[in-house]
């Protein structure tokens, strides 16, 4: 499990226990403590405190061109990477559960953005059929996914090539990552994608990091 040990994270221990296999990293003003070798090997994507490696310039489900500056909320952004909202039932369920709690994110000053490799027309159909209000960004060439280092390299060809390992990031307005959640055994468990953090866990991560 990826876990930092800064003072700010001490109060998050009960949450980490409740999340079981989910890895949660929180930022703090103090320099991050070095992770243990086991924890480091389980890391995924850019680290807490790093700047996001892409400005999220992409087309959303409405066909509009978007980028980080016009997507971020007053306090930041909850940024989710999912495999597909077209064919992945776990991704669809996660998107709908987060969308149902959109007001809780907005109350905290956070925008909500989902990135998948689905083409715009697939995202548009999903959003229309389910009255989805969160932003869906289309990354058909997996450029954002690759910039974040999330590509699932088990799939090199065919339908699944380009999908990410699911992950969620809390990003500050200055583009620094304040927290991230991901499945710690993603590298060894090819079914880890079925597990997603509860909405409450994501909100708690945001509350603890911002």
Secondary structure as UniProt FT lines:
FT   HELIX           7..12
FT   HELIX           13..19
FT   TURN            20..21
FT   STRAND          22..26
FT   HELIX           37..41
FT   TURN            48..49
FT   STRAND          58..60
FT   TURN            61..62
FT   STRAND          65..66
FT   HELIX           68..71
FT   STRAND          76..81
FT   TURN            85..87
FT   HELIX           89..100
FT   HELIX           102..107
FT   TURN            108..109
FT   STRAND          110..116
FT   HELIX           120..130
FT   STRAND          135..138
FT   TURN            140..141
FT   HELIX           143..147
FT   TURN            148..149
FT   TURN            153..154
FT   TURN            159..162
FT   STRAND          167..171
FT   TURN            173..174
FT   STRAND          176..183
FT   TURN            184..188
FT   TURN            190..191
FT   HELIX           192..194
FT   HELIX           199..209
//
